[in-house]
Amino acid sequence: MKKMTCLLILFVFFPGWAFAQPSLLVMAEELPPFNFRDNDQVVGLSTEIVRHILKQSGVTLKEDIHIYPWARAYRRVKSIPGTALFSMARTEAREELFRWVGPLHNVTIGVVAKKKNHISVDSVDDLEGYRIGTVRDGAPEQLLIGRGVPQEGLERLTGPEQNIKKLEAGRIDVFVFNVQTTHYLMLQLGINPDDYETVFVLKYAELYLALHKNTDRNLVQSLQNCLNQMKSPGADGLTLYDRIVGKYLFRLDNF
């Protein structure tokens, strides 16, 4: 019924586009529990939501969803029409670069450190002198640079796992990333998250499906309509969105 509603919207308001059967090349990064590989399949909270709204909107995938390093996927969705990337934090600096569908979920972008080091941070300026790990071209890194932290002072890597390992080994002092994924990956790596804390919050961010800026606005609206329907309660008072989030909620504890 929900798929019929999405398609009905297309036929009534955008009849020409509805018959075009659009296709997209959809990408993601390794960002558990939102999107990640499991036995060669791309799964996760955001992945389930994105697959559902694509199907409900009648969008076909040019290929199955691909996992790429963040910087590579980010460059592609900025430059290649017909592409989409999730889960991307929607920030002011990125607002005009993409078209947006969401939010898929919320995250806390923070500065994570070992409790035993007693690191105190009241502002970004207090990070001076610390070895700071970031993911290249990620929203946390962009937030730091936008607030005056020099790029050359950052330990920039292609993914979060390497910096979490460096943080555990004492090779960096803090890791700036979303704390939900950091916590999840620590558990996966056999690191005790209770030994760490978020010493400063940079931003409470929302994760979105970001599409190339030239994507047809009607397609974007159709995807957004289907996401909104996922968040509408059914006869039992529950939403499909809540059911999907509930499967992963236990992994989303903050520090």
C-alpha positions in Angstrom: 0.0 0.0 0.0 2.8 2.4 0.9 4.5 1.7 -2.4 1.3 2.4 -4.2 1.0 5.7 -2.4 4.5 6.7 -3.5 3.9 5.8 -7.1 0.5 7.5 -7.1 2.2 10.7 -6.0 4.5 10.3 -9.0 1.8 9.7 -11.5 -0.4 12.6 -10.3 2.2 15.3 -9.8 5.1 14.2 -12.1 3.6 12.0 -14.8 6.5 12.3 -17.3 9.1 11.5 -14.7 7.2 8.6 -13.3 7.5 6.7 -16.5 11.3 7.4 -16.8 12.2 4.6 -14.3 15.3 6.4 -13.0 18.4 4.6 -11.9 21.2 5.6 -9.5 24.7 4.5 -8.6 24.4 4.4 -4.8 27.5 4.4 -2.5 28.2 4.2 1.2 31.2 4.1 3.5 32.1 1.7 6.2 30.2 3.3 9.0 28.6 0.8 11.3 26.0 0.4 12.5 24.5 2.7 9.8 26.2 1.1 6.7 28.8 -1.6 6.6 29.7 -5.0 5.0 28.6 -8.3 6.5 29.5 -11.4 4.5 30.0 -9.4 1.3 26.5 -7.7 1.8 26.0 -4.0 2.5 23.8 -3.9 5.5 23.0 -1.6 8.4 20.3 0.8 9.8 20.7 3.4 7.0 21.1 0.8 4.4 17.8 -0.8 5.1 16.0 2.6 5.0 17.7 3.6 1.8 16.9 0.3 0.1 13.3 0.6 1.1 12.7 4.2 -0.2 14.5 3.4 -3.4 12.3 0.4 -4.0 9.1 2.3 -3.0 10.0 5.1 -5.4 10.6 2.8 -8.3 14.3 3.6 -8.5 16.6 0.9 -9.9 20.2 0.5 -8.8 22.8 0.7 -11.6 24.8 -1.7 -9.5 24.3 -3.0 -6.0 25.3 -0.5 -3.2 29.1 -0.2 -3.1 31.2 0.5 0.0 34.1 2.9 -0.7 36.5 4.9 1.4 34.8 8.1 2.4 37.1 10.5 0.4 36.6 8.6 -2.8 32.9 8.3 -2.5 32.6 11.9 -1.5 34.5 13.1 -4.6 32.4 10.9 -6.9 29.0 12.1 -5.6 30.2 15.7 -6.0 31.3 15.3 -9.6 29.3 12.4 -11.2 25.6 12.8 -12.1 23.3 9.9 -11.2 25.2 9.1 -8.0 24.1 9.1 -4.3 26.0 8.6 -1.1 24.9 7.8 2.5 25.1 8.2 5.4 26.3 11.8 5.0 26.2 14.5 7.8 24.3 17.5 6.5 26.4 20.5 7.3 26.3 24.2 6.3 29.4 23.8 4.2 27.8 21.0 2.2 24.3 22.4 1.9 24.5 23.7 -1.7 26.7 20.8 -3.0 24.1 18.1 -2.9 20.4 17.4 -2.9 19.2 15.8 0.4 16.8 13.1 1.6 16.5 12.5 5.3 17.2 12.6 8.1 18.1 8.9 8.3 19.3 9.2 11.9 21.1 11.5 14.3 24.7 11.3 15.5 27.0 13.1 17.9 30.2 14.4 16.5 32.7 14.5 19.3 36.2 14.4 20.6 37.0 11.0 22.1 39.9 10.4 24.5 41.1 7.9 27.1 39.6 8.6 30.5 42.9 8.0 32.2 44.5 10.9 30.3 42.1 13.4 31.9 41.9 15.5 28.8 39.8 18.6 29.3 38.4 20.5 26.3 36.0 23.4 26.6 36.5 24.8 23.0 38.3 23.8 19.8 41.2 26.1 20.8 41.9 23.7 23.7 42.9 21.0 21.2 46.1 22.8 20.3 49.1 20.6 21.1 47.2 17.4 21.0 47.6 14.7 18.3 44.2 14.7 16.6 43.0 11.8 14.5 40.4 12.4 11.7 38.9 10.7 8.7 40.0 12.5 5.5 37.3 14.8 4.1 34.7 13.6 6.7 32.3 16.0 8.4 34.2 16.0 11.7 37.4 16.9 10.0 35.7 19.7 8.0 34.2 21.0 11.2 37.6 21.2 12.8 39.2 23.0 9.9 36.2 25.3 9.6 36.9 26.3 13.2 40.5 27.1 12.6 42.3 23.9 13.3 45.1 23.6 10.7 44.8 20.6 8.3 48.5 19.9 8.5 48.1 19.3 12.3 45.7 16.5 11.8 46.5 12.8 11.5 44.2 12.1 8.5 43.4 8.5 7.5 40.9 7.0 5.1 38.7 5.2 7.7 37.9 5.3 11.5 39.3 1.9 12.5 42.9 2.8 12.0 42.6 5.9 14.2 40.8 4.0 16.9 43.7 1.5 17.0 46.1 4.5 17.1 44.1 6.0 20.0 44.2 2.7 21.9 48.0 2.4 21.3 48.6 6.0 22.5 49.8 7.2 19.0 47.2 9.9 19.0 45.6 11.8 21.9 42.1 12.3 20.6 39.9 11.0 17.8 37.3 13.3 16.3 34.4 11.3 14.8 30.8 10.3 15.5 30.7 8.7 18.9 28.1 6.1 18.0 30.3 4.5 15.3 33.4 4.9 17.4 31.7 3.0 20.3 30.5 0.3 17.9 33.9 -0.2 16.3 35.6 -0.4 19.7 33.4 -3.3 20.6 34.2 -4.9 17.3 38.0 -4.4 17.8 37.9 -5.8 21.4 38.5 -2.4 23.0 36.5 -1.5 26.1 34.5 1.7 25.3 34.2 2.3 29.1 37.8 3.3 29.1 37.0 6.3 26.8 34.9 9.4 27.0 33.6 12.2 24.8 35.5 15.2 26.1 33.9 17.8 23.8 30.9 17.8 21.4 31.5 19.5 18.1 28.0 19.1 16.7 24.8 17.1 17.0 24.4 16.1 13.3 21.8 14.4 11.1 22.7 11.7 8.6 21.2 11.9 5.1 21.2 10.3 1.7 23.0 12.9 -0.4 22.5 13.0 -4.2 24.4 14.7 -6.9 23.3 18.4 -7.1 21.8 17.9 -10.6 19.5 15.1 -9.5 15.9 15.6 -10.6 14.1 17.4 -7.9 11.0 15.3 -8.5 13.1 12.2 -7.7 14.4 13.8 -4.6 10.9 14.7 -3.5 9.6 11.1 -4.2 12.3 9.6 -2.0 11.6 12.1 0.8 7.9 11.3 0.6 8.6 7.6 0.9 10.9 8.2 3.9 8.2 10.4 5.5 5.8 7.5 5.1 8.2 5.1 6.8 8.0 7.4 9.8 4.2 7.4 9.8 2.6 5.1 12.5 0.6 2.1 11.3 -2.5 0.7 12.8 -0.5 -0.7 15.7 1.1 2.7 16.5 4.5 1.6 15.3 6.4 2.8 12.2 8.5 0.8 9.8 11.3 3.3 10.5 11.2 2.6 14.3 11.2 -1.2 13.7 14.4 -0.8 11.6 16.1 1.5 14.1 15.1 -0.9 16.9 17.1 -3.7 15.4 20.3 -1.6 15.8 19.5 0.6 18.8 21.5 -1.4 21.2 24.6 -0.5 19.2 24.1 3.3 19.4 24.9 4.0 23.0 26.9 7.2 23.6 30.0 7.6 25.7 
